[in-house]
Amino acid sequence: MKIFPAIDIKGKKCVRLIKGDFNNKTEYEASPVDQAGKYKDHGFKNLHIIDLDGALTGETVNIDTIEEIVGKFDLKIEIGGGIRNFESIQKYTDAGVEKVILGSAAIKDKNFLKEACQKFPNKIALGLDAKAGCLSVSGWKENLNILALDFLKEVNDYGASRLIYTDINRDGTKASPNLEETSKVADTSNCPVIISGGVSSIDDVKKAKDLNKNIEGIIIGKAIYDGDIKLDELAREIDA
């Protein structure tokens, strides 16, 4: 089970949103680079980063921060947030990230997803964000009447190398992840799945380990920042 501590960047700061709401955010003192260093010091190998500035603008706003983190800490990074063209994917792969997460742009344009998987083999992660099983896009403001599972079946053979499934109603809430729905996604998906949204405790991580073998890892954000999960304790789960 891969553990992905999360860093959401806005205005050069680490922040956490509740259910993706920019008006309901908490800012933390540590800079993204310092926070990444803390994760590295505790033995974490993977990192989940979302550029919230990029999500709002469609530009690689914090590419310099990403380059610094990759250069300093040799972490395997997946990066998302407003990635809408091949140029942005190229910038991030050149910066040395392991996976580039495509969300809204891939859902709105399946051909973009297909071509991206062909142009950047083993580099594309598909981000599916859902409320009550239906996909949401555009910073979770636009709800589509499309079941995540139905969409996945349509694009399952496109060649994405990872799938990140987020239950929006649980994201940032520490209400425990939607393991049941994520397991259904993992049963369907041709690529490994990452659990996202709502992790509240070490118990959530342990439960995730007992799930479907196609679940590759779990993302943890707010519970770390708020001190509900201690990094020493979480680090013991990396190879346990």
C-alpha positions as CSV (number, residue, x, y, z in Angstrom):
1,M,0.0,0.0,0.0
2,K,1.5,3.3,-1.1
3,I,0.9,6.2,1.3
4,F,0.5,9.6,-0.4
5,P,0.7,12.5,1.9
6,A,-1.0,15.4,0.2
7,I,0.1,19.0,-0.4
8,D,-2.4,21.4,-1.9
9,I,-0.7,24.7,-3.0
10,K,-2.4,28.1,-3.2
11,G,-0.5,31.3,-3.1
12,K,2.7,29.5,-2.4
13,K,1.2,28.1,0.8
14,C,-0.1,24.7,1.9
15,V,-3.9,24.8,2.2
16,R,-6.7,22.3,2.7
17,L,-10.2,22.8,1.3
18,I,-13.5,21.3,2.6
19,K,-15.2,19.5,-0.2
20,G,-13.2,21.5,-2.7
21,D,-14.7,24.9,-1.6
22,F,-12.2,27.7,-2.1
23,N,-14.2,29.8,0.4
24,N,-13.8,27.1,3.1
25,K,-10.0,26.7,3.3
26,T,-7.4,26.4,6.0
27,E,-3.9,27.8,5.5
28,Y,-0.9,26.1,7.2
29,E,2.3,27.7,8.2
30,A,4.7,25.2,6.5
31,S,5.7,26.0,2.9
32,P,5.1,23.3,0.3
33,V,8.8,22.7,0.1
34,D,9.2,22.4,3.9
35,Q,6.2,20.1,4.1
36,A,7.6,17.9,1.4
37,G,10.9,17.8,3.3
38,K,9.1,16.7,6.4
39,Y,7.4,13.8,4.5
40,K,10.8,12.8,3.1
41,D,12.4,12.9,6.5
42,H,9.7,10.5,7.8
43,G,10.5,8.0,5.1
44,F,7.6,8.6,2.7
45,K,8.4,7.8,-0.9
46,N,5.2,9.2,-2.7
47,L,3.6,12.6,-2.7
48,H,0.2,13.8,-4.0
49,I,0.3,17.5,-5.0
50,I,-2.6,19.6,-6.3
51,D,-1.8,23.1,-7.7
52,L,-5.0,24.9,-6.8
53,D,-3.8,28.1,-8.5
54,G,-3.4,25.9,-11.6
55,A,-6.9,24.5,-11.2
56,L,-8.3,28.0,-11.3
57,T,-6.2,29.3,-14.2
58,G,-5.3,26.3,-16.3
59,E,-1.7,27.2,-16.1
60,T,1.3,25.5,-14.5
61,V,1.5,28.3,-11.8
62,N,3.6,26.5,-9.3
63,I,6.0,24.6,-11.6
64,D,9.0,26.2,-9.8
65,T,7.9,24.8,-6.5
66,I,7.4,21.3,-8.1
67,E,10.8,21.4,-9.6
68,E,12.3,22.4,-6.3
69,I,10.6,19.5,-4.4
70,V,11.6,17.0,-7.1
71,G,15.2,18.3,-7.1
72,K,15.7,18.3,-3.4
73,F,13.9,15.2,-2.2
74,D,13.7,12.6,-4.9
75,L,10.1,11.8,-4.1
76,K,7.7,10.1,-6.5
77,I,5.2,12.8,-7.2
78,E,1.8,12.8,-8.8
79,I,0.6,16.3,-9.7
80,G,-2.8,17.6,-10.7
81,G,-4.7,20.9,-10.9
82,G,-5.9,22.5,-14.2
83,I,-3.8,20.4,-16.6
84,R,-5.6,20.9,-19.9
85,N,-3.1,20.5,-22.6
86,F,0.0,18.5,-23.8
87,E,2.3,21.4,-23.1
88,S,1.5,21.4,-19.4
89,I,1.9,17.6,-19.2
90,Q,5.3,18.0,-20.9
91,K,6.4,20.7,-18.4
92,Y,5.6,18.5,-15.5
93,T,7.2,15.3,-17.0
94,D,10.3,17.4,-17.8
95,A,10.3,18.6,-14.1
96,G,10.6,14.9,-13.1
97,V,7.2,14.0,-11.7
98,E,6.1,10.4,-11.8
99,K,2.4,10.9,-12.8
100,V,0.4,13.8,-14.2
101,I,-3.3,13.7,-13.1
102,L,-5.9,14.6,-15.7
103,G,-9.3,15.4,-14.4
104,S,-11.9,17.7,-15.9
105,A,-10.1,18.1,-19.2
106,A,-10.0,14.3,-19.7
107,I,-13.6,13.9,-18.7
108,K,-14.9,16.6,-21.0
109,D,-12.7,15.4,-23.9
110,K,-12.0,11.7,-23.9
111,N,-9.8,12.1,-27.0
112,F,-7.5,14.3,-25.0
113,L,-7.2,11.6,-22.4
114,K,-6.5,8.9,-25.1
115,E,-3.9,11.0,-26.9
116,A,-2.2,12.0,-23.6
117,C,-1.9,8.3,-22.6
118,Q,-0.3,7.5,-26.0
119,K,2.1,10.5,-26.0
120,F,3.1,10.0,-22.4
121,P,3.0,6.3,-21.7
122,N,3.0,5.3,-18.0
123,K,2.8,9.0,-17.0
124,I,-1.0,9.7,-17.0
125,A,-3.2,9.3,-13.9
126,L,-6.9,9.7,-14.4
127,G,-8.7,11.6,-11.6
128,L,-12.3,10.7,-11.2
129,D,-14.1,12.9,-8.6
130,A,-17.7,12.0,-7.8
131,K,-20.6,13.0,-5.7
132,A,-23.1,10.1,-5.0
133,G,-21.3,8.2,-7.7
134,C,-21.7,10.9,-10.4
135,L,-18.8,12.8,-11.8
136,S,-18.1,16.4,-11.1
137,V,-15.7,18.7,-13.1
138,S,-14.4,22.3,-13.2
139,G,-13.3,22.5,-9.6
140,W,-16.3,20.3,-8.6
141,K,-18.7,23.1,-9.4
142,E,-20.2,21.3,-12.4
143,N,-22.0,18.1,-11.7
144,L,-22.4,15.7,-14.6
145,N,-25.2,13.2,-14.9
146,I,-22.6,10.5,-15.6
147,L,-21.8,7.7,-13.3
148,A,-18.0,7.4,-12.6
149,L,-18.2,3.6,-13.3
150,D,-19.9,4.2,-16.7
151,F,-17.3,6.7,-17.7
152,L,-14.5,4.4,-16.6
153,K,-15.9,1.6,-18.7
154,E,-15.7,3.8,-21.7
155,V,-12.1,4.9,-21.2
156,N,-10.7,1.7,-19.5
157,D,-8.6,0.7,-22.5
158,Y,-7.1,4.1,-23.2
159,G,-3.9,3.4,-21.2
160,A,-4.1,5.4,-18.0
161,S,-1.5,4.0,-15.6
162,R,-3.3,5.0,-12.4
163,L,-6.8,6.1,-11.3
164,I,-7.5,8.4,-8.4
165,Y,-11.0,8.1,-7.1
166,T,-12.2,10.9,-4.8
167,D,-15.5,11.0,-3.0
168,I,-16.1,14.8,-3.0
169,N,-18.6,14.7,-0.1
170,R,-15.9,13.3,2.1
171,D,-12.9,15.3,0.9
172,G,-11.4,17.4,3.7
173,T,-14.1,16.2,6.1
174,K,-12.2,13.4,7.9
175,A,-15.4,11.4,7.7
176,S,-13.6,8.2,6.6
177,P,-13.1,7.4,2.9
178,N,-15.8,5.7,0.7
179,L,-14.1,2.3,0.6
180,E,-17.2,0.5,-0.7
181,E,-17.5,2.7,-3.8
182,T,-13.7,2.8,-4.3
183,S,-13.7,-1.0,-4.3
184,K,-16.3,-1.1,-7.0
185,V,-14.1,1.2,-9.1
186,A,-11.0,-1.0,-8.4
187,D,-13.0,-4.0,-9.5
188,T,-13.7,-2.3,-12.8
189,S,-10.5,-0.5,-13.5
190,N,-7.8,-1.8,-15.7
191,C,-5.2,0.2,-13.8
192,P,-4.4,0.5,-10.1
193,V,-6.6,2.7,-8.0
194,I,-5.8,5.3,-5.3
195,I,-8.3,6.1,-2.5
196,S,-8.9,9.8,-1.9
197,G,-11.2,11.8,0.3
198,G,-12.1,11.7,4.0
199,V,-9.2,9.8,5.7
200,S,-9.5,10.4,9.4
201,S,-7.3,7.9,11.2
202,I,-4.8,5.2,11.0
203,D,-7.7,2.7,11.2
204,D,-8.9,4.1,7.8
205,V,-5.4,3.3,6.3
206,K,-5.4,-0.2,7.8
207,K,-8.9,-1.0,6.5
208,A,-7.8,0.2,3.0
209,K,-5.0,-2.3,3.1
210,D,-7.5,-5.2,3.4
211,L,-9.4,-4.2,0.3
212,N,-9.2,-5.1,-3.4
213,K,-5.7,-6.0,-4.5
214,N,-6.1,-3.5,-7.4
215,I,-6.0,-0.6,-4.8
216,E,-2.5,0.8,-5.0
217,G,-2.6,3.4,-2.3
218,I,-4.3,6.1,-0.3
219,I,-4.1,9.9,-0.1
220,I,-4.0,11.6,3.3
221,G,-4.2,15.4,3.7
222,K,-6.2,17.2,6.4
223,A,-5.8,14.5,9.1
224,I,-2.1,15.0,8.9
225,Y,-2.2,18.8,9.0
226,D,-4.7,18.8,11.9
227,G,-2.6,16.3,13.9
228,D,-5.2,13.4,13.9
229,I,-2.7,11.2,12.2
230,K,0.9,11.4,13.4
231,L,3.6,11.1,10.7
232,D,5.6,8.6,12.8
233,E,2.6,6.4,13.1
234,L,1.7,6.7,9.5
235,A,5.2,6.0,8.3
236,R,5.0,2.5,10.0
237,E,2.2,1.7,7.6
238,I,4.4,2.3,4.5
239,D,5.8,-1.2,4.2
240,A,3.8,-2.9,6.9
